[in-house]
Amino acid sequence: MSSKYIVVFKKSASQEEVQKYADEVNANGGSVTNVYDSVLKTDSFLNSRACKAMA
């Protein structure tokens, strides 16, 4: 069973940083299916096992 996660970056994250992260996820067998540029911009970061592995 695959897991799905919502990752929210800090407001200070650049579009390039977000794209780099998405590229890393995709390159490591994950799949970024949706990117919302402004809807979820907050100062919080929701982490997952996949995110921790990328750090």
Summary of the structure (lengths in Angstrom):
residues: 55
radius of gyration: 10.9
end to end distance: 23.7
largest distance: 33.4
contacts: 93
relative contact order: 0.31
helix: 35%
strand: 4%
